[in-house]
Amino acid sequence: MCTTVGTEEIIILSDDEDCEDDISCNEPSVLIVEVEDVKKSGGAVPPSALDEDLVITFSRRAEVLPHARYDCPIHPFTPTDCEIGAPVAANQLMCDQCFCYICDKLASSCEMWCHSGVCHCNSHKRSEFWSNHRNCSLLGGLKTFNLTLSDIDSHLRQAEMMLHSFRLSLATQFSSFLMGNMLEQYGVSQSIQKCRVFDYTPVYEFVSSFLNKADKQDDRAAAIMRLGAAENFLLHFHVSGTFILQSPMANAAEAKLVLLQRVIASVQRQMVMADFTPEFIHKLQDFYKRFNFPTELKSMKNSLTVRLWDDVLLVSVLKGQNVSGIRKDKGKKDVLVEQFAVVLLRTELLQQQHRYRELCRYLRVVETDDSKLLQKVQDLIPFFMCMAGDLGSALSSLLPSVNAPASRFTPQLFLFYLRVFKTATAPKLAVSQPAQLCSTDAAWEPIKDAVPLSHVPLVRFALRVQRCCSAVFTDSQCWTTLLAVVNTLAPLQDPSPQFLQEAKDVVTSILNDQHGSNIQIPRFFQTVYPDQAMLLLVTGALCLRILSAPLSPALPVLNTFKENVWALGWLWGSLSSSPERLRSFLLEISKEMESTTDGDHLLPFLCTTVSTWSSPTDNWDQQSSGPLNYL
């Protein structure tokens, strides 16, 4: 509606009630008004104007912003559903600010504005036909991922362009593969040079180079490029020739397996580690499920079926609300089963986030397709509990009554945990198997909220490990380190002869008690001489070790007694119960002393004792009490 005041023309924008049938009025374009001259009325307002809903006192010249053609305020638009043959009514007319709805650019630069068969001038957003046509035009190859325009950014635009170029070049590469090559290119004898060989290696290398480029892109763009490439190379097939190449990637079937494994590993990692929205992950999964998998690769069809971090069952397990890993919902049973590769990824991320308690809960209940590999990760639960600051629970988790992780210890792993429990420190690193704990150069740092364990739980832990792990029981370095714990730097007070005598029976009783896996140490044994009691208990265990088999090297073990020679004498007295084994042990020590270059640091007492006890057998009986007499 227009009216005039003086010489100015006033444009009044009516509401929807005045033009319900005009499609361009349902969502009128925004008009920005620029003030030029304002002419105020000098006289009184006429009485008739007071009865109106709107009184015009001044006017402004309007400036029209860029808009879609169907929203043009200058040229009326006639909507149709899917007319593409020719312009409808005056739809081909445009102003300077009209944009093409399909091309998303100025209508004046649209090449299909009035082109018969694709008349873009008739397009508008209220038609499903034109909306789909717009999405196809603007999304390009990304539409197959079910993405919307709101999902698209510059990175995805770049990914779509790279993917389009890749598909064209890949088709050329595969066509060349199907043509084959003459054998003369491979230096084959003249008699069979006319045969052709089909080598997929160039195609494999081309796809690999594209995946390398994807690795350098934004996370979402990289995922699109990887899956887009996989969709195409999975359609390839192998052609057999009379001559078979030995190159590992010459066979198309084997090369596709390697390429698909790489794509799956990369996308799985992104689904777990990257900051993808649940909607975007679902679109990637749906796209992957539509792949046409060949028979030999059908087992990988569910490889991207990864639970989201907000999955109900996963969240309840991490929070400790579900300790079984099983959830029933409306009669359906949901079990926390994940691919081993996904378990490793979650383990890595939770370590990075220092969510150690949640990681322990997850590893206790999760099931996977490879139980042996999962066991190695589950053996790390005690370490993760240490990192959470709970050393006591970590120690207990190493030695349950069934399937104890300590039974699979190596000597190096035992020494690792002994150091952690003694010092309440640990290396800051992310691990996926126990062996990695022993092969790191990472600096050891204090564990937050952790308190070092005292000698008693340390000794109990070590002796229990020796019971269930023969590798630790037989290793000399493990004994040296354990004895260094109980042999303090300062000499301990010599216990009374009565205590030393009674200690033999107590230690024998403790070490021979096979009821249960725990080590029961009587309180009375620790009352008078607590530190000496722990030293004698470990020394008694060492006696059993020496009696069972040769110990080499033995000198470092015996040298730990340098501040507590009385305990070494007690050991000699215990070994005298088996004269033959004691004699062979002394001979072993003598030979080791002859070959060592560190003789100056050996105990003078030890040198004297060994030389005395290593005398001819005829004098054995007369010397059987030598060490004890020395004390």
Summary of the structure (lengths in Angstrom):
residues: 631
radius of gyration: 41.5
end to end distance: 121.0
largest distance: 144.3
contacts: 1773
relative contact order: 0.04
helix: 54%
strand: 7%
